[in-house]
Amino acid sequence: MFIFAITGWGLATAMDVHVYRKTKLQSEHRYVLNMILLQVATFPYVMGSVMILLKSTSGLYLIAIGVVASFVKAVGDTWVLLVEINR
């Protein structure tokens, strides 16, 4: 689980930083907020898997927090795709 968590977190971070540096963004503040929300959604998976590897049961709580944060991020992204694009 740790390998999947660290790979997903690292790839998402690398892609966001690459897009931020290489493209001209309409709103940098929104993109930075989106990057922060992505970190909040994915980092609990990494920490939770580390805690599970260290035989701590509280890692499962961090995984649950990651699931909820990912769901909130997905709803926000869906809102942008469904509503904001149609304006």
Stockholm file with secondary structure:
# STOCKHOLM 1.0

chainA/1-87         MFIFAITGWGLATAMDVHVYRKTKLQSEHRYVLNMILLQVATFPYVMGSVMILLKSTSGLYLIAIGVVASFVKAVGDTWVLLVEINR
#=GR chainA/1-87 SS CHHHHHHHHHHHHHHHHHHHHHSCCSCHHHHHHHHHHHHHHHHHHHHHHHHHHTTCTTHHHHHHHHHHHHHHHHHHHHHIIIIITTC
#=GC SS_cons        CHHHHHHHHHHHHHHHHHHHHHSCCSCHHHHHHHHHHHHHHHHHHHHHHHHHHTTCTTHHHHHHHHHHHHHHHHHHHHHIIIIITTC
//
